[in-house]
Amino acid sequence: MVRWSADRGLQARMLLTMFLLAAVYLIFINVILAMGVGIQGVVLIMGVFLFIQYFYSDKIALASVGARIVSETEAPELHELVGRLCAIAGLPKPRIAIVRTDVPNAFATGRSQSSSVVAVTTGLLRRLDKSELEAVLAHELSHIKNRDVAVMTIASFLSTVASLIVQNIFFLGDRRDRESGSLVAVWIVSLIVWIVSFILIRALSRYREFSADRGAAIITGRPSALVSALMKISGTMARIPREDLRRVEGMNAFFIIPTGAIANLLSTHPPIEARIAALERLEREIL
Amino acid sequence: MGFLDFLLGSTKLPQPKSERLFAIATARITLEAKLGLKPTGNAAICIKPLESSTYERTRAEIEDLLRLGSREAGTAYRLENDSYGYLWVVLMDPEFEDLVSGVHMVVRSLTDSGLGQQLLCAVYPFSNGFKVYWIFSFKLGAYYPFVPSSEKPGRERDGALELRLRSVMAEELPIEKDVARWYPIWEMPL
């Protein structure tokens, strides 16, 4: 229970960070425009950003979490497992990285199928058995196969461009009657556009998680292994109480647990329950 | 609770949500077909501790009701107190439908005599070598599964199986969404 609340706090902080990051981004663009750099200059800067994001995102992602690429002699079992799954999925074998943290997690990065990296944490390796680990790796390989890094990079780029375009409808208008009032309006509009696209990108990300789950189930042929891995990672199982109902009733326990509607809207991953339900449906189809 | 009640602070206690209790009658078929789980031939209602005067009256009322009911359907019954001071009405009948209607009868009678608030839960046990309990909470108005672990001794539960039960039965039973409210009941008298 303690670990759960700590995770929630972290999620809230990350969310705040992302909002602030975007706000900074907007301020940045507006300052440039105000300095009279002009649209061409802004587009050029955006292009450089996209270039960096697209070609260095894997290195940035790996460095930011402290992932270390491991060779075949360092982690033979992991390499063997990934190699076998790649043969089934028809993918070139990606590089493998390990992150030293007890938080169970895995991710895939890299702009193309051949330059990809699959990273797993030591916490994940410790908690999951072989079939569960196989399912998680297959999920990450599905991300690579679906080219999700490229898709998400382009999607977020378009969102930034969209907010820029909205601003330029105003800026390209009659400059003589532009007052401070309209400048405020520009800010509000660009912020709204950005928030909406932010939510949409998050939704897109969640759909791609579902399809990666589906891909993992198809590669391994065992949706139930991924279900069991998801339950272990999320700690859903740990949330089921052991305290007797009659004792809780006697203590007049209040049931105030916030519903996750807004959190769901903003998260990159669908709720575990929804992912498990989708996998169970898939299992019924396969069987 | 309406907005005006909220505004004026005249809070009414929520009535027990028992209308969804019946869902177990049809869910039982799926439980057997998909998971090989069969009803154990008994079911129970758990009632919160009452004041002594009310307690005697309620107990007599339930006994009268069950005596009448058992003559028709052949349902046997037993009343028992547990260590928490809760009253258990245990019904026994090989026909699952009779158990369901027996439970419903007791629940309606208690609600009619203004004791709906005292209803804690109804329990339907199933078995397939191991025991699975479907607990209906009157406060939540929903069911949730409870499977004591057959591997580990003591007060351990089989969470993996419970979550699997939820996904298999999600379409047929109203199941409490928040697993943190799936409070178990240990050492049930059935």
Contacts between the chains, C-beta under 8 A, distances in Angstrom:
chain1	res1	chain2	res2	distance
A	228	B	160	6.7
A	231	B	159	7.8
A	231	B	160	6.7
A	231	B	163	6.2
A	236	B	159	7.9
A	236	B	163	6.7
A	236	B	179	6.2
A	237	B	159	3.9
A	237	B	160	6.6
A	237	B	163	6.8
A	238	B	159	8.0
A	239	B	179	5.1
A	239	B	180	4.9
A	240	B	157	6.6
A	240	B	159	4.8
A	240	B	162	6.5
A	240	B	179	5.0
A	240	B	180	7.5
A	240	B	182	5.3
A	241	B	180	6.2
A	241	B	181	7.7
A	241	B	182	6.4
A	241	B	183	5.3
A	241	B	184	7.1
A	242	B	155	5.9
A	242	B	156	7.5
A	242	B	157	6.5
A	242	B	184	6.5
A	243	B	183	6.3
A	243	B	184	7.7
A	244	B	84	7.8
A	244	B	183	6.7
A	244	B	184	6.4
A	244	B	185	6.2
A	244	B	186	5.4
A	245	B	120	6.9
A	245	B	121	6.8
A	245	B	135	7.5
A	245	B	137	7.7
A	245	B	183	3.7
A	245	B	184	6.7
A	245	B	185	5.1
A	246	B	46	7.7
A	246	B	82	7.6
A	246	B	84	4.3
A	246	B	86	5.7
A	246	B	120	7.1
A	246	B	185	6.7
A	247	B	84	7.3
A	248	B	183	5.3
A	249	B	48	6.8
A	249	B	120	6.3
A	250	B	84	7.2
A	255	B	181	6.3
A	257	B	178	5.9
A	257	B	180	6.4
A	257	B	181	7.9
A	273	B	177	7.7
A	276	B	163	7.4
A	276	B	167	6.0
A	277	B	167	6.0
A	277	B	170	6.8
A	280	B	167	4.4
A	280	B	168	7.3
